[in-house]
Amino acid sequence: MKKALFILLLLIYSPMFASYILIPMDVDSQKNHLKAYGITYWTLKKELKVKWLLNYKGGSFLLPDTEAIRRECQIRGVSFEVISNAKAEGILEEIASPSQNMEAVVLEKAPKIAVYTPTGKQPWDDAVTMVLQYAEIPYETVYDEEVLNDGLLAFDWLHLHHEDFTGQYGKFYAQYRAASWYIQEKKDAEELASNLGYNKVSQEKLAVALKIRDYVIGGGFMFAMCSATDSFDIALSAEGVDICEPMFDGDGSDAGYQNKIDYKKTFAFTNYTLERDPKIYEFSSIDMTRKRMIPKTADYFSLMEFSAKWDPIPSMLCQNHTALVKGFMGQTTSFTREEIKSNVLVLGETKSNGEAKYIHGIKGKGFFTFYGGHDPEDYQHRVGDAKTELDLHPTSPGYRLILNNVLFPAAKKKKQKT
């Protein structure tokens, strides 16, 4: 009888002694911010829910307490704290207070991730691929054939590798046209386009861009960096217009093609001027690279602050342990502020230079985020440079922004208010 009573009391009062795992994400408490995202993703894969505590200790994660999660944190070198049910409730009450710019967002399901990248690319060619591998977040690769065959429908989140969707081979012509890798990549792209039934690479890349557009409109999440950002929009806006010079596609461009650009078709940019010269390593006036006047030592961009309770989406995407992030270059380093559409949110900017670094928008039922630059921990990455060793940058704020986007589709959505 006493034993039965003890068990009954244990069942009644056991919630009082339940515990949680808090993964802090502030600058002082977390020794590996990047792998913390991997732990969160791993937990979601186990079909357990996680609370993302927006603006609480740098955007911390609250996980159910299990021996397996504790062990995984220890193995991966992620700082964590086991807290009581009472302490967890106290944190959530603090977050819920109207006086606090915080929110607890429930993460429900690990998103299935695709990286759009050609076969043979090395992981260090792309910052997103590198950080996914470092954080131990699984992904699959897709390229043109899979995209054109509606393979994107199997994925929740798509990253665009540093691609040129205009058919101008990254505009590497002036410096690298005699390089063996450039000649081979051009040949491979032409063969792929022909095998897929297209006369030109520009036509095939447009078809891919249109499929990606439809994926986003249908509810997909798209993230792009560097040249994949502006070249994607340019390709959409130049549908039916030849903007390629003879060295790219074998014939001349359309006369007066600038006046034929349709900005209504783009995701993020408007009223830009295309760069006509094939020898200039630039697509258009969207990119700020050649217009920048900021020395490396002063090159930082600031993250915008949003209301976590009213605008949880941009708040999620800006979670960090610092509001000031080191800048970094790329073919497309950042975006001309006045050429961004008014319905697109600027998440990160360098106000003194009139440039946006990190932007986000809605297209149909889906979302897109564009992030300027090549590698957040390699200021001026060049062809052939050594890979970034993320073991040396486990708390990188610039890489955290990428991983915010990876977890974003896992969130239980609330309608944006502003």
C-alpha positions as MATLAB code, in Angstrom:
seq = 'MKKALFILLLLIYSPMFASYILIPMDVDSQKNHLKAYGITYWTLKKELKVKWLLNYKGGSFLLPDTEAIRRECQIRGVSFEVISNAKAEGILEEIASPSQNMEAVVLEKAPKIAVYTPTGKQPWDDAVTMVLQYAEIPYETVYDEEVLNDGLLAFDWLHLHHEDFTGQYGKFYAQYRAASWYIQEKKDAEELASNLGYNKVSQEKLAVALKIRDYVIGGGFMFAMCSATDSFDIALSAEGVDICEPMFDGDGSDAGYQNKIDYKKTFAFTNYTLERDPKIYEFSSIDMTRKRMIPKTADYFSLMEFSAKWDPIPSMLCQNHTALVKGFMGQTTSFTREEIKSNVLVLGETKSNGEAKYIHGIKGKGFFTFYGGHDPEDYQHRVGDAKTELDLHPTSPGYRLILNNVLFPAAKKKKQKT';
ca = [
       0.000    0.000    0.000;
       2.808    2.398    0.931;
       4.659    1.518   -2.268;
       1.562    2.207   -4.385;
       1.064    5.553   -2.619;
       4.698    6.478   -3.251;
       4.361    5.706   -6.970;
       1.147    7.739   -7.151;
       2.812   10.718   -5.491;
       5.798   10.369   -7.817;
       3.535   10.465  -10.863;
       1.716   13.525   -9.530;
       4.759   15.551   -8.582;
       7.347   14.379  -11.132;
       6.714   17.380  -13.467;
       8.046   19.592  -10.673;
      11.396   17.836  -10.987;
      11.477   17.631  -14.801;
      14.475   19.241  -16.421;
      15.472   20.885  -19.678;
      18.678   21.523  -21.550;
      19.432   25.180  -22.166;
      21.947   25.849  -24.925;
      23.004   29.464  -24.365;
      24.042   31.438  -27.446;
      25.515   34.604  -25.932;
      29.149   35.572  -26.357;
      30.301   34.499  -22.882;
      28.460   31.220  -22.348;
      28.792   29.357  -25.662;
      32.099   27.995  -26.908;
      30.773   26.615  -30.213;
      27.831   28.545  -31.609;
      27.927   26.793  -34.984;
      27.728   23.239  -33.679;
      24.895   24.320  -31.350;
      22.700   24.596  -34.457;
      23.693   21.061  -35.350;
      22.592   19.834  -31.920;
      19.244   21.578  -32.376;
      18.797   20.052  -35.827;
      19.788   16.602  -34.483;
      17.163   16.939  -31.738;
      14.478   17.831  -34.298;
      15.475   14.770  -36.336;
      14.660   12.712  -33.241;
      11.101   14.112  -33.532;
      11.482   16.210  -30.392;
      10.373   19.832  -30.310;
      12.725   22.682  -29.437;
      12.036   26.232  -28.310;
      14.147   28.946  -29.946;
      14.395   31.737  -27.373;
      14.660   34.819  -29.542;
      16.844   37.571  -28.035;
      17.390   35.555  -24.843;
      21.127   35.107  -24.299;
      21.913   35.545  -27.970;
      19.047   33.414  -29.262;
      19.356   30.350  -27.038;
      17.740   26.947  -27.526;
      15.602   25.123  -24.954;
      15.614   21.359  -25.477;
      14.043   18.453  -23.591;
      16.532   16.851  -21.232;
      17.672   13.421  -22.330;
      20.886   11.546  -21.714;
      21.390   11.252  -25.474;
      21.232   15.024  -26.000;
      23.619   15.673  -23.105;
      26.067   13.170  -24.540;
      25.796   14.669  -28.040;
      26.517   18.152  -26.678;
      29.587   16.826  -24.901;
      30.836   14.979  -27.993;
      30.411   18.028  -30.237;
      31.829   20.503  -27.727;
      28.630   22.524  -27.315;
      28.115   24.397  -24.040;
      24.867   23.541  -22.264;
      23.157   23.781  -18.910;
      20.637   21.401  -17.365;
      17.903   23.458  -15.729;
      14.851   22.542  -13.684;
      11.291   22.764  -14.897;
      10.772   25.694  -12.512;
      13.738   27.608  -13.958;
      12.585   26.902  -17.521;
       9.127   28.222  -16.670;
      10.707   31.311  -15.149;
      12.697   31.959  -18.345;
       9.585   31.533  -20.487;
       7.614   33.899  -18.221;
      10.368   36.501  -18.570;
      10.332   36.078  -22.355;
       6.524   36.378  -22.477;
       6.532   39.690  -20.622;
       5.303   42.553  -22.855;
       8.227   44.641  -21.598;
      10.777   42.237  -23.097;
      11.680   42.148  -26.785;
      11.844   38.353  -26.709;
       9.813   35.434  -27.964;
       9.848   31.649  -27.667;
       9.366   30.087  -31.105;
       8.599   26.380  -31.333;
      10.726   24.419  -33.796;
       8.750   21.392  -34.903;
      10.451   19.458  -37.694;
      13.942   19.224  -39.157;
      13.783   20.739  -42.655;
      15.058   18.644  -45.559;
      17.934   20.562  -47.104;
      19.170   20.776  -50.685;
      22.296   22.521  -51.932;
      22.236   23.488  -55.605;
      25.776   22.823  -56.779;
      27.492   21.255  -59.790;
      29.132   17.861  -59.483;
      32.783   18.044  -58.514;
      32.662   21.246  -56.510;
      34.678   21.022  -53.327;
      32.936   21.794  -49.988;
      35.219   24.777  -49.382;
      34.001   26.413  -52.596;
      30.838   27.383  -50.748;
      30.364   28.764  -47.221;
      26.964   27.125  -46.739;
      28.230   23.660  -47.653;
      31.179   24.131  -45.293;
      29.096   25.215  -42.319;
      26.503   22.481  -42.857;
      29.290   19.929  -42.756;
      30.919   21.554  -39.738;
      27.616   21.731  -37.826;
      26.888   18.116  -38.867;
      23.610   19.037  -40.516;
      22.740   16.605  -43.339;
      21.979   17.846  -46.835;
      21.648   16.565  -50.392;
      23.021   18.105  -53.562;
      20.956   18.882  -56.637;
      21.768   20.508  -59.945;
      20.065   21.439  -63.182;
      18.683   18.037  -64.180;
      17.089   17.453  -60.764;
      15.671   20.995  -60.668;
      14.177   20.749  -64.153;
      12.623   17.394  -63.227;
      10.848   18.931  -60.200;
      13.257   17.375  -57.725;
      13.018   20.442  -55.481;
       9.561   19.380  -54.371;
      11.210   16.868  -52.030;
      12.975   19.624  -50.055;
      11.993   22.301  -47.555;
      15.075   24.519  -47.911;
      17.282   25.257  -50.913;
      20.663   26.944  -51.013;
      22.021   28.294  -54.280;
      25.746   27.750  -54.655;
      27.697   30.681  -56.130;
      26.088   30.296  -59.524;
      25.730   32.515  -62.587;
      22.169   32.172  -63.858;
      22.755   34.600  -66.758;
      24.885   32.224  -68.853;
      27.993   34.437  -68.702;
      30.132   31.919  -66.765;
      30.567   34.175  -63.781;
      32.045   36.889  -66.010;
      35.492   35.406  -65.421;
      36.278   35.910  -69.120;
      38.824   38.725  -68.880;
      41.117   37.114  -66.315;
      40.551   33.391  -66.721;
      39.468   32.690  -70.317;
      42.745   30.824  -70.983;
      42.658   28.904  -67.681;
      42.078   25.178  -68.061;
      39.373   25.132  -65.356;
      37.420   27.939  -67.084;
      37.611   26.208  -70.475;
      36.482   22.912  -68.953;
      33.602   24.443  -66.957;
      32.359   26.268  -70.057;
      32.523   23.042  -72.073;
      30.709   21.089  -69.335;
      27.972   23.725  -69.084;
      27.415   23.706  -72.852;
      27.236   19.907  -72.925;
      24.769   19.856  -70.045;
      22.543   22.460  -71.713;
      22.595   20.499  -74.974;
      21.815   17.208  -73.235;
      18.851   18.866  -71.517;
      17.515   20.128  -74.854;
      18.652   23.760  -74.893;
      20.640   25.607  -77.551;
      22.376   27.935  -75.111;
      23.553   27.816  -71.520;
      21.708   31.086  -70.843;
      18.424   29.482  -71.957;
      19.004   26.424  -69.788;
      19.947   28.513  -66.739;
      16.820   30.630  -67.214;
      14.700   27.471  -67.207;
      16.375   26.434  -63.940;
      15.802   29.896  -62.443;
      12.113   29.717  -63.388;
      11.779   26.323  -61.686;
      13.419   27.709  -58.549;
      11.074   30.708  -58.692;
       8.084   28.357  -58.840;
       9.492   26.334  -55.928;
       9.587   29.458  -53.769;
       6.170   30.677  -54.882;
       4.780   27.252  -53.959;
       6.073   27.549  -50.388;
       9.778   26.747  -50.512;
      12.583   28.474  -48.608;
      15.484   29.744  -50.715;
      18.824   31.054  -49.487;
      21.447   32.476  -51.837;
      24.877   34.033  -51.426;
      27.276   36.049  -53.556;
      26.664   35.936  -57.341;
      23.676   33.596  -57.021;
      21.690   36.535  -55.606;
      21.844   39.186  -58.325;
      22.412   36.802  -61.267;
      19.218   34.954  -60.290;
      17.133   38.134  -60.405;
      18.839   39.345  -63.576;
      18.053   36.045  -65.327;
      14.378   36.325  -64.360;
      14.165   39.924  -65.526;
      15.863   39.126  -68.847;
      13.525   36.295  -69.802;
      13.275   36.280  -73.601;
      16.112   38.808  -73.960;
      19.674   37.965  -75.099;
      22.075   39.821  -72.783;
      25.108   37.601  -73.559;
      27.963   38.717  -75.819;
      29.481   36.371  -78.480;
      32.269   34.959  -76.270;
      29.561   33.535  -74.003;
      26.943   32.178  -76.378;
      28.304   32.484  -79.924;
      26.123   35.384  -81.115;
      25.528   39.021  -80.308;
      23.262   40.390  -77.608;
      19.924   42.036  -78.372;
      20.185   45.683  -79.311;
      19.095   47.990  -76.487;
      18.567   45.083  -74.113;
      18.698   47.325  -71.036;
      15.325   48.803  -71.999;
      13.812   45.317  -72.298;
      14.540   44.281  -68.707;
      11.334   43.544  -66.758;
      11.874   44.356  -63.074;
       8.413   43.077  -62.175;
       9.737   39.526  -62.584;
      12.465   39.788  -59.950;
      12.455   38.772  -56.296;
      14.467   41.551  -54.678;
      15.990   44.113  -57.045;
      14.717   46.854  -59.324;
      15.876   49.694  -61.601;
      19.402   48.332  -61.931;
      21.701   48.817  -64.892;
      23.353   45.784  -66.445;
      27.106   45.767  -67.025;
      27.525   45.395  -70.802;
      31.308   45.011  -70.920;
      32.177   41.256  -70.921;
      35.648   42.045  -69.583;
      34.347   43.634  -66.395;
      33.891   41.215  -63.505;
      30.437   42.497  -62.610;
      26.832   41.774  -63.552;
      25.094   45.051  -62.801;
      24.800   48.121  -60.596;
      23.154   45.969  -57.888;
      26.543   44.960  -56.473;
      28.507   47.439  -54.369;
      31.964   45.836  -54.764;
      33.457   48.456  -57.087;
      31.622   51.329  -55.401;
      32.808   50.588  -51.855;
      34.982   53.086  -49.978;
      35.441   51.098  -46.741;
      38.866   49.862  -45.585;
      39.073   46.286  -44.336;
      39.678   47.337  -40.739;
      36.438   49.328  -40.691;
      34.321   46.923  -42.742;
      31.407   45.844  -40.529;
      27.677   45.625  -41.069;
      25.004   46.013  -38.424;
      22.024   43.741  -37.891;
      18.622   45.375  -37.684;
      16.492   44.997  -34.575;
      12.921   43.773  -34.963;
      10.087   43.111  -32.542;
      10.458   39.438  -31.636;
       6.793   39.149  -30.649;
       5.365   40.918  -33.700;
       7.988   40.062  -36.323;
       9.453   36.686  -35.329;
      10.679   35.847  -38.843;
      13.233   38.663  -39.262;
      14.054   38.305  -35.576;
      14.924   34.643  -36.118;
      17.090   35.458  -39.102;
      19.022   38.091  -37.128;
      19.712   36.056  -33.969;
      23.327   36.538  -32.957;
      25.655   37.215  -30.056;
      26.643   40.557  -31.574;
      24.786   43.225  -33.532;
      27.943   44.168  -35.457;
      29.320   41.592  -37.905;
      32.595   41.636  -39.837;
      32.156   42.388  -43.527;
      33.538   40.158  -46.279;
      33.911   40.428  -50.030;
      32.662   38.380  -52.961;
      31.807   38.768  -56.614;
      28.583   40.217  -55.237;
      29.690   41.751  -51.945;
      26.566   43.713  -50.996;
      23.537   45.365  -52.536;
      22.858   48.950  -53.580;
      20.207   50.085  -51.127;
      18.128   52.145  -53.567;
      17.875   49.199  -55.986;
      16.142   46.932  -53.461;
      12.359   46.651  -53.786;
      10.343   48.393  -51.095;
       8.653   45.169  -49.950;
      12.012   43.497  -49.189;
      13.350   43.680  -45.630;
      16.921   44.785  -45.043;
      18.259   42.624  -42.199;
      21.862   43.833  -42.224;
      23.390   47.019  -43.597;
      26.396   49.312  -43.688;
      24.570   52.600  -43.412;
      27.620   54.800  -43.937;
      28.137   53.280  -47.386;
      24.488   53.016  -48.422;
      24.632   49.259  -48.838;
      22.608   46.268  -47.688;
      24.402   43.030  -46.870;
      21.594   40.741  -45.803;
      17.993   40.925  -47.089;
      14.820   38.857  -46.893;
      11.482   38.729  -48.625;
       8.299   36.806  -49.337;
       7.402   35.439  -52.769;
       4.045   33.763  -53.079;
       3.801   31.226  -50.250;
       7.562   31.006  -49.816;
      10.531   32.994  -48.571;
      13.955   34.014  -49.836;
      17.062   35.406  -48.178;
      20.023   36.954  -50.011;
      23.398   37.322  -48.283;
      26.193   39.237  -50.010;
      29.794   37.997  -50.041;
      31.566   34.662  -50.428;
      32.896   33.528  -47.040;
      32.204   35.248  -43.685;
      35.659   34.324  -42.355;
      37.703   34.916  -45.526;
      37.647   38.634  -46.256;
      38.633   38.516  -49.926;
      38.386   34.942  -51.145;
      40.066   34.367  -54.502;
      40.109   31.470  -56.945;
      42.503   28.850  -55.626;
      42.676   30.187  -52.067;
      42.885   27.673  -49.231;
      39.657   26.590  -47.523;
      38.450   28.208  -44.326;
      38.966   25.999  -41.275;
      35.812   26.463  -39.223;
      37.482   24.833  -36.236;
      39.251   28.191  -35.960;
      35.952   30.121  -36.107;
      33.404   28.146  -34.019;
      31.714   31.323  -32.779;
      31.559   33.139  -36.158;
      28.675   35.678  -36.198;
      28.734   35.767  -40.005;
      28.265   32.010  -40.261;
      25.527   32.105  -37.618;
      23.360   34.073  -40.033;
      23.533   31.197  -42.512;
      22.478   28.695  -39.853;
      19.591   30.909  -38.725;
      18.207   30.415  -42.219;
      18.705   26.646  -42.040;
      16.521   26.391  -38.913;
      13.968   28.965  -40.082;
      11.715   26.461  -41.943;
      11.446   24.363  -38.767;
       9.557   27.112  -36.979;
       5.839   27.141  -36.348;
       4.977   30.238  -38.348;
       3.269   33.395  -37.167;
       2.007   36.005  -39.575;
       4.366   38.950  -39.994;
       2.852   42.220  -38.800;
       5.169   44.906  -40.221;
];
